Amino acid sequence: MSELVVRAEKLEAGDELAGVRAQFVLDGVVYLDGNSLGALPASVPGRVEDVVRRQWGELRIRSWDESGWWTAPERIGDRIAPLVGAAAGQIVVGDSTSVNVFKALVAAVRMAGGSGRDEIVVDATTFPTDGYIAESAARMTGCTLRPVTPDQVPGALGERTAAVLLNHVDYRTGRLHDLPALTAAVHAAGGVVVWDLCHSAGALPVGLDEHGVDLAVGCTYKYLNGGPGSPAYLYVRAGLQDRFDSPLPGWNSHVEPFGMRPGYEPAAGALRGRVGTPDILSMLALEAALDVWDGAGVSIEAVRAKSLALTDFFLECVASYVPAGAVESVTPVAHAERGSQVALRCSDAGDVMKRLIERGVVGDFRHPDVLRFGFTPLYVGFGDVERAARVLGDVIR
Ligand SMILES: *Cc1c(COP(=O)(O)O)cnc(C)c1O
């Protein structure tokens, strides 16, 4: 047995989260694509069946009250809150990440309050949807868009800064940005910061309240395993909620939704971020998926510790199994700068990923030359890591 196989077994034996895998529906495949679509938690199908057959099929309209449908966006927001370091009452679930980026960014510009603050700073390397929406939000609010690389953000801030849209973890490279320092820099310049947590929530501690973040958004189908298209969430810091002026003021965020009044008057609190009728089926599938976080010993700190151990071990196995020079990691080595994925630059990456998938190792390919491997500590083990790197070595050779 190779030394790395022995090491994998040792790490596996010491893994306090190893038992959580049994709560997911998985087969013999090494699934390293949970940063794109999290695996299915075993509790979800039964819950969805109950929601459809009993809540919808039998209770019908009564379920808006009796099954808690109406308050699901806030209730499920409060389930996500501890995972991102937020006290209750600051997160609502609903709509897609793209839509929430729009709400948050326009609201941020409105909060920043005019008088010469006419710039939106955005990460130039951001996930495309964030960039597209920032461009549109800038046009709608009469702002100028300033796309800069994350390391240029501090230098780009100033008296003209209204809002800043940043990613906590870069979706392509897996680089973890310095949320506390960048948030402080935006505040020192007098701006409002919006963080996109798509690739960090559920994988590492975020500390929204602790670091004074203003607004944040994120999806729930990556490390939170909510299922395809499960609704996203919006965080508005408690102290800013009164000033949150939504660009999408729907009846669900009205102070009196069933008053059916012609004039809009926003509700208090996080539910001001709601728009229209929530997508109950997806939302309640997400609620069931979040049950895995209630298990003994499952905490975001434990997840982070295992995530770093997994990515460290993967880098070590890749260095040992893959011929020197064939791949180059674009993910930072320093733990403080690493999310929960490893991205390897490689020629013919699209073809290499195709052959990996054929051999039971599922990651993904990001144009033009990146092999992306996501590590979800709730269900990925050290044996998976060793096998993935070994198969990668075979495929490249
Ligand atoms: C996955 C992801 C999204 C996805 O947005 P949707 O509206 O859910 O399609 C947005 N931003 C980032 C940074 C992402 O990683």
The ligand as an ORCA input file, in Angstrom:
! r2SCAN-3c Opt
* xyz 0 1
  C     -22.960     30.473     -7.971
  C     -22.815     31.955     -7.955
  C     -23.870     32.783     -8.315
  C     -25.139     32.182     -8.838
  O     -26.170     33.076     -9.037
  P     -27.619     32.523     -9.394
  O     -28.459     33.704     -9.456
  O     -27.967     31.536     -8.319
  O     -27.531     31.782    -10.684
  C     -23.698     34.147     -8.202
  N     -22.552     34.676     -7.757
  C     -21.497     33.894     -7.416
  C     -20.237     34.507     -6.914
  C     -21.597     32.507     -7.517
  O     -20.566     31.741     -7.195
*
